[in-house]
Amino acid sequence: MWRAIFAGQLIVNVPSACIIIAVAFMGRLLVPWEVALISGALLAWIWWSFNVTRWRAWAIRKGCDPERLQKFAVRTGLTWPKGSVLEKTEFHTKN
């Protein structure tokens, strides 16, 4: 379980943070820093929305219990609680 959570942090959240930082720093050369920061956050949210569902499917295929996975993912900031408005921004695919 903890390996799956760690992998999720590396695959989903670390790149999201890097996207925010990179777009904010590079974008501020072209637009005001506030616009660059918001743009970075929006791009990072799109990354998260696609990849959190892919990560969850991978972890379940590897044998993680879906309920426990969700519980620990919420506790570690990887996902949002089930039913929350922000959780509904996940892009679900037909895998």
Secondary structure, 3 states (H helix, E strand, C coil): CHHHHHHHHHHHHHHHHHHHHHHHHHHCCCCCHHHHHHHHHHHHHHHHHHHHHHHHHHHHHCCCCHHHHHHHHHHCCCCCCCCCCCHHHCCCCCC
